[in-house]
Amino acid sequence: MNIILETKRLYLRQLCEDDAKRMSEYRNKKEVAKYQSWKTYSLKDASRRIQQCMRIEALNTPHTNYHLAFVLKDNHTMIGDLFVDVSQKKTFTLGYTMDSEYWSYGYATEIVSAFIDYMKEEYGFQKVICYIYKRNIRSKKLLLRLNFKKFDESFFYQDEGYMKILE
């Protein structure tokens, strides 16, 4: 298991081929897909994306994007994934998807906060951006709790952009 960071309750690690079934399972739940760009997420979709992510050599390479798995420390169950798009040398965009069975326990806040700190400390990132659908109140609360500020709103996509300057 290639662990990138650990928190009190979670590990963040690179995806592996064995994650495809689990990733497809939780991403296919209606309540999970509701605020995502997909309606269904097949095993083939998960396998293809994992293969792409396994080729990433560094987490800070501009113009690359990848996913990372976050898992429970006590039983190693994959409960979600982070999407990272390194747009520039000091700016990255972050997204997150988590199995609805684990909502409301603070896991997303814990892993998002830790990963942002990691990217700042390890690679010197200065800004992180997140886009969420306007109706995704749960994600909006998470971002505000982590001191993100709204900077953009799209009528066409029905989403909002939030940004955090890393000081």
DOVOVO-85708 format. One record per atom (N, C-alpha, C, O, CB): y, x, z. Coordinates in pm, whole numbers, padded with zeros to 5 digits, always signed. Glycine has a CB too. Example, Ala and Ser with C-alpha at 12.3 -4.5 7.8 and 13.67 -1.06 7.14 Angstrom:
-00569+01319+00780;-00450+01230+00780;-00330+01320+00780;-00332+01424+00846;-00447+01131+00905;-00225+01285+00708;-00106+01367+00714;+00003+01290+00787;+00114+01341+00804;-00060+01408+00572;
//
This chain:
-00118+00086+00000;+00000+00000+00000;+00124+00090+00000;+00143+00169+00092;+00000-00098+00124;+00206+00078-00102;+00325+00160-00117;+00444+00091-00048;+00518+00016-00112;+00356+00186-00267;+00463+00117+00081;+00566+00051+00160;+00701+00117+00136;+00714+00240+00143;+00531+00055+00310;+00801+00035+00108;+00937+00083+00084;+01016+00078+00215;+01090+00171+00248;+01007-00002-00025;+01000-00032+00287;+01066-00044+00417;+00989-00142+00502;+00907-00220+00452;+01213-00088+00402;+01016-00138+00631;+00955-00235+00721;+01059-00287+00817;+01152-00217+00857;+00837-00173+00797;+01042-00413+00853;+01129-00477+00951;+01041-00512+01072;+00927-00468+01082;+01199-00606+00892;+01097-00588+01160;+01022-00629+01279;+00891-00701+01242;+00787-00677+01303;+01109-00719+01368;+00899-00790+01140;+00783-00873+01107;+00728-00854+00967;+00623-00908+00934;+00819-01015+01124;+00798-00776+00883;+00763-00769+00741;+00755-00627+00688;+00815-00534+00743;+00864-00846+00660;+00678-00613+00579;+00681-00493+00496;+00739-00533+00362;+00716-00644+00315;+00538-00430+00479;+00814-00443+00301;+00856-00459+00162;+00785-00350+00085;+00793-00232+00121;+01014-00451+00146;+00716-00388-00022;+00639-00291-00098;+00643-00323-00247;+00687-00431-00288;+00495-00288-00049;+00597-00227-00324;+00587-00250-00468;+00475-00350-00494;+00380-00361-00417;+00561-00117-00544;+00490-00422-00603;+00386-00515-00644;+00265-00438-00697;+00279-00327-00747;+00439-00614-00750;+00148-00499-00686;+00027-00443-00746;-00046-00555-00819;-00015-00673-00800;-00065-00376-00638;-00141-00518-00901;-00212-00617-00983;-00275-00727-00900;-00284-00842-00945;-00319-00548-01066;-00320-00694-00780;-00385-00794-00694;-00288-00903-00646;-00333-01004-00592;-00446-00725-00573;-00158-00884-00664;-00058-00983-00620;-00039-01098-00718;+00025-01197-00683;+00074-00915-00598;-00092-01088-00837;-00064-01188-00941;-00102-01330-00899;-00024-01423-00917;-00137-01151-01069;-00220-01347-00844;-00265-01481-00806;-00173-01540-00699;-00132-01655-00709;-00410-01477-00754;-00142-01462-00599;-00057-01510-00489;+00084-01541-00538;+00143-01643-00501;-00051-01406-00375;+00138-01453-00623;+00273-01474-00676;+00279-01603-00758;+00374-01681-00747;+00315-01353-00763;+00178-01626-00839;+00172-01747-00919;+00158-01871-00830;+00218-01975-00858;+00054-01739-01017;+00080-01861-00722;+00060-01975-00632;+00192-02026-00574;+00224-02144-00587;-00035-01936-00518;+00266-01939-00509;+00386-01989-00443;+00499-02018-00542;+00580-02107-00517;+00434-01890-00338;+00505-01945-00652;+00610-01972-00751;+00584-02103-00827;+00676-02159-00886;+00620-01855-00850;+00462-02151-00825;+00427-02276-00892;+00454-02399-00806;+00447-02511-00857;+00283-02274-00931;+00483-02381-00679;+00513-02497-00594;+00643-02561-00641;+00742-02493-00666;+00523-02456-00445;+00640-02692-00651;+00756-02767-00701;+00883-02736-00622;+00989-02715-00681;+00728-02915-00696;+00873-02734-00489;+00990-02710-00406;+01041-02567-00417;+01159-02542-00393;+00958-02742-00261;+00955-02473-00452;+00996-02334-00471;+01064-02318-00607;+01169-02254-00617;+00875-02239-00460;+01006-02376-00711;+01060-02363-00847;+01189-02443-00867;+01263-02418-00962;+00956-02410-00948;+01217-02537-00778;+01332-02626-00793;+01463-02551-00819;+01543-02595-00901;+01346-02710-00670;+01487-02442-00750;+01611-02366-00765;+01589-02232-00833;+01659-02135-00805;+01675-02345-00629;+01492-02229-00923;+01464-02108-00999;+01479-02137-01149;+01506-02251-01188;+01321-02055-00967;+01460-02036-01231;+01479-02052-01375;+01352-02098-01445;+01353-02112-01567;+01526-01922-01436;+01244-02123-01373;+01119-02166-01433;+01076-02300-01375;+01118-02338-01266;+01009-02061-01412;+00993-02369-01449;+00933-02493-01399;+00790-02464-01350;+00746-02518-01249;+00932-02603-01509;+00719-02378-01425;+00585-02335-01386;+00580-02183-01397;+00658-02122-01471;+00475-02403-01475;+00488-02124-01324;+00473-01978-01325;+00324-01948-01324;+00260-01951-01219;+00546-01910-01201;+00271-01919-01440;+00126-01902-01456;+00078-01767-01404;+00157-01676-01377;+00088-01917-01602;-00051-01756-01390;-00113-01629-01353;-00080-01524-01458;-00056-01407-01425;-00267-01646-01339;-00077-01564-01584;-00042-01472-01693;+00103-01425-01679;+00132-01307-01700;-00063-01541-01830;+00194-01516-01644;+00335-01479-01621;+00344-01374-01510;+00413-01273-01524;+00421-01604-01583;+00274-01400-01400;+00278-01308-01286;+00219-01173-01324;+00277-01069-01292;+00202-01367-01166;+00106-01172-01392;+00042-01047-01432;+00132-00965-01524;+00145-00844-01509;-00092-01075-01500;+00192-01032-01620;+00281-00964-01714;+00400-00902-01640;+00434-00786-01665;+00332-01063-01823;+00460-00977-01551;+00577-00925-01478;+00538-00809-01386;+00610-00710-01376;+00643-01037-01395;+00425-00821-01321;+00379-00713-01233;+00354-00586-01313;+00389-00476-01268;+00250-00755-01158;+00294-00599-01431;+00272-00481-01516;+00404-00413-01549;+00413-00290-01547;+00198-00521-01646;+00507-00492-01580;+00639-00435-01610;+00694-00363-01486;+00747-00252-01497;+00737-00546-01656;+00683-00425-01371;+00738-00367-01248;+00666-00240-01206;+00727-00151-01147;+00731-00469-01135;+00539-00231-01235;+00463-00113-01197;+00507+00011-01276;+00476+00124-01236;+00314-00138-01218;+00578-00008-01385;+00627+00105-01465;+00760+00160-01413;+00804+00267-01457;+00643+00063-01610;+00825+00089-01322;+00954+00134-01268;+00931+00257-01181;+00846+00256-01091;+01024+00020-01187;+01005+00362-01207;+00986+00486-01133;+01084+00504-01018;+01053+00572-00920;+00999+00603-01227;+01202+00443-01028;+01302+00458-00922;+01373+00324-00900;+01397+00250-00996;+01405+00569-00957;+01405+00295-00777;+01467+00166-00742;+01617+00162-00772;+01680+00058-00755;+01444+00136-00597;+01674+00273-00815;+01819+00277-00836;+01859+00310-00980;+01975+00346-01004;+01880+00379-00745;+01768+00299-01075;+01800+00332-01214;+01882+00220-01278;+01836+00107-01287;+01670+00356-01294;+02005+00253-01324;+02088+00151-01389;+02018+00090-01511;+01943+00156-01582;+02222+00212-01432;+02046-00038-01533;+01993-00115-01646;+01842-00138-01638;+01774-00147-01740;+02026-00045-01776;+01792-00147-01514;+01652-00183-01494;+01646-00300-01395;+01736-00319-01313;+01567-00062-01442;+01539-00376-01406;+01517-00481-01307;+01369-00484-01271;+01283-00444-01349;+01563-00620-01361;+01342-00532-01152;+01205-00530-01101;+01193-00629-00985;+01293-00682-00936;+01166-00387-01055;+01071-00653-00944;+01040-00734-00826;+00969-00647-00724;+00901-00550-00759;+00953-00857-00864;+00985-00682-00598;+00914-00619-00487;+00852-00730-00402;+00909-00838-00390;+01009-00528-00403;+00738-00703-00344;+00669-00801-00260;+00710-00784-00115;+00721-00671-00065;+00516-00788-00274;+00731-00897-00046;+00743-00885+00099;+00626-00959+00163;+00591-01071+00125;+00879-00942+00150;+00568-00891+00263;+00443-00936+00323;+00455-00935+00475;+00532-00858+00533;+00325-00847+00278;+00379-01021+00537;+00373-01025+00683;+00301-00901+00735;+00197-00863+00681;+00302-01154+00733;+00356-00839+00837;+00295-00719+00893;+00161-00750+00959;+00068-00670+00951;+00388-00654+00994;+00151-00866+01026;+00031-00892+01104;-00094-00920+01022;-00204-00885+01063;+00055-01007+01194;-00079-00983+00905;-00199-01013+00825;-00186-00974+00678;-00276-01003+00599;-00231-01159+00834;-00076-00910+00640;-00052-00859+00504;-00047-00968+00397;-00068-00940+00279;-00158-00760+00469;-00019-01091+00438;-00004-01200+00342;+00130-01185+00269;+00235-01172+00332;-00013-01337+00412;+00124-01188+00137;+00246-01186+00057;+00312-01323+00069;+00252-01424+00033;+00217-01149-00093;+00436-01326+00119;+00504-01455+00137;+00622-01472+00042;+00684-01579+00038;+00551-01469+00280;+00655-01367-00034;+00765-01380-00127;+00791-01252-00203;+00720-01153-00188;+00889-01423-00055;+00896-01258-00284;+00934-01140-00360;+01085-01134-00376;+01154-01236-00376;+00865-01139-00498;+01133-01013-00390;+01273-00988-00420;+01284-00950-00567;+01200-00878-00620;+01332-00876-00329;+01388-00999-00633;+01421-00958-00769;+01545-00869-00760;+01644-00906-00696;+01446-01082-00864;+01538-00754-00822;+01649-00659-00819;+01685-00622-00962;+01598-00584-01041;+01613-00532-00736;+01813-00634-00995;+01864-00593-01125;+01974-00491-01099;+02082-00525-01050;+01917-00717-01209;+01946-00366-01131;+02045-00259-01110;+02135-00258-01233;+02101-00203-01337;+01975-00118-01087;+02251-00319-01217;+02341-00335-01331;+02426-00212-01356;+02455-00178-01471;+02431-00454-01310;+02465-00145-01251;+02547-00025-01262;+02502+00074-01156;+02415+00044-01074;+02699-00057-01247;+02561+00193-01159;+02521+00298-01066;+02536+00258-00920;+02456+00301-00836;+02602+00423-01093;+02634+00175-00886;+02661+00141-00746;+02657-00010-00719;+02698-00054-00612;+02795+00195-00705;+02609-00089-00816;+02604-00235-00802;+02466-00286-00841;+02410-00245-00943;+02713-00303-00889;+02412-00377-00759;+02286-00442-00797;+02295-00592-00769;+02370-00637-00682;+02166-00379-00721;+02218-00666-00846;+02205-00810-00827;+02071-00834-00759;+01971-00771-00792;+02216-00888-00965;+02072-00926-00664;+01953-00952-00584;+01918-01100-00590;+02005-01187-00581;+01974-00907-00439;+01790-01127-00605;+01738-01263-00597;+01615-01262-00507;+01559-01156-00479;+01703-01319-00739;+01574-01377-00462;+01459-01384-00372;+01387-01516-00394;+01448-01619-00420;+01502-01369-00225;+01256-01509-00382;+01170-01627-00393;+01069-01618-00280;+01006-01514-00258;+01098-01634-00534;+01053-01729-00208;+00962-01726-00094;+00877-01853-00090;+00925-01962-00122;+01040-01711+00037;+00753-01837-00052;+00661-01949-00036;+00721-02047+00065;+00762-02008+00175;+00520-01899+00011;+00727-02175+00028;+00788-02277+00114;+00717-02292+00249;+00777-02342+00344;+00788-02410+00043;+00593-02250+00257;+00520-02256+00384;+00587-02169+00491;+00567-02191+00610;+00374-02211+00364;+00666-02071+00448;+00728-01976+00540;+00880-01994+00554;+00947-01910+00615;+00699-01836+00495;+00932-02101+00498;+01074-02130+00511;+01108-02160+00658;+01023-02203+00735;+01115-02248+00420;+01232-02137+00694;+01289-02172+00825;+01240-02086+00942;+01250-02126+01057;+01259-02315+00855;+01186-01969+00912;+01145-01877+01018;+01231-01750+01020;+01206-01659+01100;+00998-01840+01000;+01331-01744+00932;+01419-01627+00928;+01367-01510+00847;+01429-01403+00847;+01446-01582+01065;+01255-01527+00779;+01198-01417+00701;+01290-01373+00587;+01309-01253+00565;+01062-01458+00645;+01347-01468+00514;+01433-01433+00401;+01555-01356+00449;+01592-01254+00390;+01477-01559+00323;+01618-01403+00555;+01734-01333+00611;+01695-01191+00653;+01768-01096+00627;+01791-01410+00731;+01580-01179+00717;+01533-01049+00766;+01511-00950+00651;+01556-00836+00659;+01403-01066+00844;+01444-00993+00545;+01411-00899+00438;+01531-00871+00348;+01550-00758+00304;+01295-00954+00353;+01613-00972+00320;+01732-00952+00237;+01828-00857+00308;+01879-00763+00246;+01802-01087+00206;+01853-00880+00433;+01943-00793+00510;+01892-00649+00514;+01969-00556+00492;+01959-00847+00652;+01764-00632+00542;+01706-00498+00550;+01711-00428+00415;+01738-00308+00408;+01562-00505+00601;+01684-00501+00307;+01684-00438+00175;+01825-00396+00134;+01844-00289+00075;+01625-00534+00071;+01923-00478+00164;+02062-00442+00133;+02099-00314+00208;+02159-00223+00150;+02159-00557+00170;+02066-00307+00335;+02092-00186+00413;+02021-00065+00353;+02078+00043+00344;+02049-00206+00560;+01898-00085+00313;+01818+00023+00253;+01885+00075+00125;+01898+00196+00106;+01675-00026+00222;+01927-00016+00038;+01988+00025-00089;+02120+00099-00065;+02153+00193-00137;+02013-00099-00180;+02193+00058+00036;+02318+00127+00069;+02290+00266+00125;+02348+00365+00081;+02399+00044+00171;+02201+00272+00222;+02173+00400+00290;+02097+00498+00202;+02128+00617+00201;+02095+00374+00416;+01998+00450+00130;+01911+00538+00051;+01975+00582-00080;+01958+00697-00122;+01780+00468+00022;+02049+00492-00145;+02100+00520-00280;+02252+00512-00293;+02305+00540-00400;+02038+00425-00376;+02321+00474-00188;+02467+00469-00193;+02526+00351-00268;+02639+00359-00317;+02516+00592-00254;+02451+00241-00280;+02507+00123-00346;+02626+00070-00266;+02629+00078-00144;+02400+00012-00362;+02724+00017-00339;+02848-00028-00277;+02870-00179-00289;+02954-00236-00219;+02964+00044-00339;+02793-00244-00377;+02814-00388-00396;+02681-00454-00434;+02602-00399-00511;+02921-00414-00505;+02659-00574-00378;+02543-00654-00414;+02591-00793-00452;+02681-00848-00388;+02439-00661-00296;+02531-00849-00556;+02567-00980-00609;+02444-01071-00607;+02334-01025-00638;+02625-00968-00754;+02462-01196-00573;+02356-01297-00578;+02410-01421-00648;+02524-01461-00627;+02305-01333-00435;+02328-01481-00733;+02360-01608-00795;+02262-01712-00746;+02141-01689-00744;+02357-01598-00951;+02314-01827-00707;+02229-01936-00659;+02275-02067-00721;+02392-02083-00757;+02231-01945-00505;+02183-02162-00734;+02221-02295-00779;+02307-02362-00673;+02281-02348-00553;+02096-02381-00811;+02407-02435-00716;+02503-02497-00623;+02435-02584-00518;+02478-02587-00403;+02602-02581-00700;+02330-02653-00556;+02263-02746-00463;+02166-02675-00368;+02105-02739-00283;+02189-02852-00542;+02151-02545-00381;+02058-02470-00297;+02127-02434-00165;+02168-02319-00143;+02007-02342-00369;+02140-02531-00079;+02211-02518+00048;+02145-02411+00137;+02215-02336+00205;+02216-02653+00121;+02014-02406+00137;+01940-02309+00218;+01982-02165+00182;+02008-02084+00271;+01788-02327+00197;+01989-02134+00052;+02030-01999+00009;+02178-01975+00035;+02218-01864+00071;+02000-01980-00140;+02258-02077+00017;+02401-02062+00045;+02422-02024+00191;+02502-01935+00221;+02477-02193+00011;+02352-02090+00282;+02364-02059+00425;+02318-01916+00454;+02379-01846+00534;+02282-02159+00508;+02210-01874+00390;+02160-01738+00409;+02266-01636+00368;+02295-01543+00443;+02030-01715+00329;+02325-01655+00251;+02424-01559+00202;+02549-01558+00290;+02603-01450+00318;+02463-01593+00057;+02595-01672+00332;+02713-01677+00419;+02683-01612+00554;+02770-01545+00611;+02758-01823+00440;+02562-01631+00605;+02521-01569+00731;+02524-01416+00719;+02550-01346+00817;+02379-01616+00771;+02497-01364+00598;+02498-01220+00574;+02634-01170+00524;+02645-01058+00473;+02388-01184+00474;+02737-01254+00538;+02875-01217+00505;+02903-01196+00356;+02990-01117+00319;+02911-01092+00578;+02830-01267+00272;+02863-01270+00130;+02983-01362+00111;+03003-01454+00190;+02742-01317+00043;+03061-01337+00007;+03176-01420-00027;+03156-01476-00168;+03116-01404-00260;+03309-01339-00018;+03185-01604-00184;+03175-01667-00315;+03284-01612-00406;+03400-01604-00366;+03185-01821-00303;+03246-01574-00529;+03344-01521-00622;+03342-01588-00758;+03431-01565-00839;+03323-01375-00640;+03242-01673-00785;+03228-01730-00918;+03154-01863-00908;+03077-01887-00815;+03154-01633-01013;+03180-01948-01008;+03112-02077-01016;+03097-02112-01163;+03192-02099-01240;+03190-02188-00938;+02979-02158-01202;+02954-02192-01341;+02921-02340-01354;+02826-02390-01293;+02839-02107-01399;+03000-02408-01434;+02972-02549-01462;+02847-02561-01548;+02763-02647-01524;+03093-02615-01532;+02834-02473-01649;+02724-02480-01744;+02589-02458-01675;+02495-02535-01695;+02743-02378-01855;+02579-02353-01594;+02452-02320-01528;+02437-02389-01392;+02329-02385-01332;+02440-02171-01510;+02544-02451-01344;+02541-02516-01213;+02506-02417-01102;+02431-02448-01009;+02441-02632-01213;+02562-02296-01114;+02535-02196-01011;+02664-02137-00956;+02774-02161-01007;+02447-02086-01067;+02648-02059-00851;+02759-01992-00786;+02723-01845-00767;+02607-01811-00744;+02794-02059-00649;+02824-01760-00779;+02804-01618-00756;+02860-01579-00621;+02969-01620-00583;+02869-01536-00867;+02783-01498-00548;+02825-01447-00418;+02816-01295-00421;+02727-01238-00484;+02737-01506-00302;+02910-01231-00353;+02917-01086-00355;+02938-01034-00214;+03001-01098-00129;+03030-01038-00448;+02883-00915-00192;+02904-00847-00064;+02937-00701-00095;+02864-00632-00165;+02777-00858+00030;+03049-00657-00040;+03089-00516-00050;+03020-00444+00066;+03032-00486+00182;+03248-00498-00045;+02949-00336+00036;+02874-00264+00138;+02959-00152+00193;+02988-00054+00124;+02741-00209+00081;+02999-00167+00317;+03086-00070+00380;+03014+00013+00482;+03075+00101+00544;+03202-00138+00445;
//
